[in-house]
Amino acid sequence: MFSKKKRIKKKKDFEELFKKGIRQKGFFLSLRARKNDLEFSRFGTIVSKKVSKKAVERNKIRRRIFEITRKDLLSRIKKGWDVLFVVSAGIKEKKGKELQEILLKELERANLLAK
């Protein structure tokens, strides 16, 4: 799991991402991103009840996304961005490499990967 400083937790930050952030919509996942004034990137995930009625399953999806981002993608993402993953239905079945490829594809399309 990310340290607290690398997570988006405040309602104000979520609202700013929705109002002023760029939006990249994919089939299983939407991505919202916005430049922040920090030296590191922060991440958040929204998994609605439309994805699963069970909180256990929603939290599992959230943990998977954070873990893949932390382990595999964090070093490749540009510094100084707030990134929000909004999960769509159908991602429950995606695991491991498949989920990593979805995340990587959306980050690449949003031009958030460092060169």
VOPAGU-2260 file (C-alpha; in pm, 1 decimal, decimal comma):
REM VOPAGU-2260
SITE   aa  ch    i         X         Y         Z
SITE  MET   A    0       0,0       0,0       0,0
SITE  PHE   A    1     111,6     356,0     -62,1
SITE  SER   A    2     225,8     577,4     220,5
SITE  LYS   A    3     -33,3     833,8     329,0
SITE  LYS   A    4     142,6    1120,2     156,4
SITE  LYS   A    5     117,3     940,4    -179,5
SITE  ARG   A    6    -258,1     881,7    -153,3
SITE  ILE   A    7    -535,5    1121,3    -246,1
SITE  LYS   A    8    -767,8    1131,5      54,4
SITE  LYS   A    9    -928,5    1474,9      78,0
SITE  LYS   A   10   -1264,7    1546,7     -79,6
SITE  LYS   A   11   -1128,5    1876,7    -209,5
SITE  ASP   A   12    -855,0    1695,9    -405,1
SITE  PHE   A   13   -1107,8    1459,1    -561,9
SITE  GLU   A   14   -1330,0    1751,6    -661,4
SITE  GLU   A   15   -1034,4    1934,9    -818,9
SITE  LEU   A   16    -950,2    1625,7   -1023,8
SITE  PHE   A   17   -1305,9    1600,6   -1153,5
SITE  LYS   A   18   -1334,5    1972,4   -1229,8
SITE  LYS   A   19    -992,2    2060,8   -1367,3
SITE  GLY   A   20    -818,9    1730,5   -1440,3
SITE  ILE   A   21    -762,6    1568,4   -1775,9
SITE  ARG   A   22    -979,2    1265,2   -1848,3
SITE  GLN   A   23    -881,6     946,8   -2024,6
SITE  LYS   A   24   -1163,1     696,1   -2066,2
SITE  GLY   A   25   -1095,8     331,6   -2130,8
SITE  PHE   A   26   -1322,2      27,9   -2141,7
SITE  PHE   A   27   -1258,6     -99,9   -1787,7
SITE  LEU   A   28   -1107,5     209,4   -1633,3
SITE  SER   A   29   -1120,9     587,7   -1653,2
SITE  LEU   A   30    -824,4     792,8   -1551,4
SITE  ARG   A   31    -824,3    1149,9   -1425,9
SITE  ALA   A   32    -500,8    1337,4   -1377,2
SITE  ARG   A   33    -394,6    1682,4   -1274,7
SITE  LYS   A   34     -58,7    1848,0   -1215,0
SITE  ASN   A   35      13,5    1906,8    -846,6
SITE  ASP   A   36     272,2    2132,0    -683,8
SITE  LEU   A   37     449,6    1846,0    -509,6
SITE  GLU   A   38     771,4    1662,4    -591,2
SITE  PHE   A   39     594,9    1327,1    -602,3
SITE  SER   A   40     278,9    1183,7    -756,3
SITE  ARG   A   41     -29,7    1092,6    -554,9
SITE  PHE   A   42    -287,5     827,4    -639,3
SITE  GLY   A   43    -650,4     752,5    -567,2
SITE  THR   A   44    -901,3     490,4    -674,8
SITE  ILE   A   45   -1279,8     496,6    -695,7
SITE  VAL   A   46   -1463,5     165,0    -716,3
SITE  SER   A   47   -1840,3     218,3    -711,8
SITE  LYS   A   48   -2113,2     -18,6    -602,2
SITE  LYS   A   49   -2195,3     -72,1    -968,7
SITE  VAL   A   50   -1876,3    -277,7    -989,9
SITE  SER   A   51   -1968,2    -492,4    -689,2
SITE  LYS   A   52   -2219,1    -465,6    -408,6
SITE  LYS   A   53   -1970,3    -624,8    -168,6
SITE  ALA   A   54   -1722,5    -391,9       2,3
SITE  VAL   A   55   -1476,4    -679,2      29,9
SITE  GLU   A   56   -1458,8    -713,6    -349,6
SITE  ARG   A   57   -1437,0    -337,3    -406,3
SITE  ASN   A   58   -1149,9    -310,8    -156,7
SITE  LYS   A   59    -973,5    -605,7    -317,8
SITE  ILE   A   60    -986,4    -433,0    -657,5
SITE  ARG   A   61    -857,7    -110,1    -498,1
SITE  ARG   A   62    -569,3    -293,0    -329,9
SITE  ARG   A   63    -474,6    -469,9    -654,2
SITE  ILE   A   64    -461,8    -140,8    -843,3
SITE  PHE   A   65    -253,7      28,5    -573,7
SITE  GLU   A   66     -15,2    -266,8    -550,4
SITE  ILE   A   67      42,8    -286,3    -926,4
SITE  THR   A   68      93,6      89,7    -939,7
SITE  ARG   A   69     334,0      85,4    -644,3
SITE  LYS   A   70     540,6    -214,6    -753,0
SITE  ASP   A   71     547,5    -194,6   -1129,9
SITE  LEU   A   72     440,7     148,4   -1251,4
SITE  LEU   A   73     548,9     406,0    -991,4
SITE  SER   A   74     902,6     440,0   -1126,4
SITE  ARG   A   75     765,1     497,5   -1479,7
SITE  ILE   A   76     505,9     764,4   -1392,0
SITE  LYS   A   77     598,2    1132,0   -1418,1
SITE  LYS   A   78     656,3    1313,2   -1089,4
SITE  GLY   A   79     420,0    1582,6    -964,3
SITE  TRP   A   80      81,4    1446,7   -1077,4
SITE  ASP   A   81    -240,4    1352,0    -900,0
SITE  VAL   A   82    -378,4    1039,5   -1066,6
SITE  LEU   A   83    -725,0     900,8   -1000,7
SITE  PHE   A   84    -836,5     561,3   -1131,4
SITE  VAL   A   85   -1216,0     530,1   -1168,3
SITE  VAL   A   86   -1300,8     163,3   -1209,3
SITE  SER   A   87   -1581,7      40,5   -1436,0
SITE  ALA   A   88   -1775,1    -284,7   -1417,1
SITE  GLY   A   89   -1604,4    -584,4   -1573,4
SITE  ILE   A   90   -1265,8    -530,4   -1412,5
SITE  LYS   A   91   -1343,1    -783,6   -1136,5
SITE  GLU   A   92   -1232,3   -1067,3   -1361,2
SITE  LYS   A   93    -901,0    -899,5   -1452,9
SITE  LYS   A   94    -600,2   -1001,9   -1247,5
SITE  GLY   A   95    -223,1    -972,5   -1250,1
SITE  LYS   A   96     -63,2    -899,5   -1585,6
SITE  GLU   A   97    -394,4    -824,5   -1754,6
SITE  LEU   A   98    -480,9    -555,6   -1499,2
SITE  GLN   A   99    -127,4    -417,6   -1520,5
SITE  GLU   A  100    -158,1    -386,7   -1899,9
SITE  ILE   A  101    -489,1    -199,3   -1864,8
SITE  LEU   A  102    -334,4      47,3   -1618,4
SITE  LEU   A  103     -22,8      92,7   -1830,5
SITE  LYS   A  104    -227,8     152,0   -2145,1
SITE  GLU   A  105    -438,8     424,1   -1981,1
SITE  LEU   A  106    -134,5     595,9   -1829,3
SITE  GLU   A  107      35,4     588,5   -2167,4
SITE  ARG   A  108    -268,9     731,5   -2344,8
SITE  ALA   A  109    -283,0    1013,9   -2088,3
SITE  ASN   A  110      88,2    1084,4   -2151,4
SITE  LEU   A  111     180,8    1029,9   -1785,6
SITE  LEU   A  112     472,8     793,9   -1837,7
SITE  ALA   A  113     825,4     932,4   -1810,3
SITE  LYS   A  114    1051,1     874,3   -2105,2
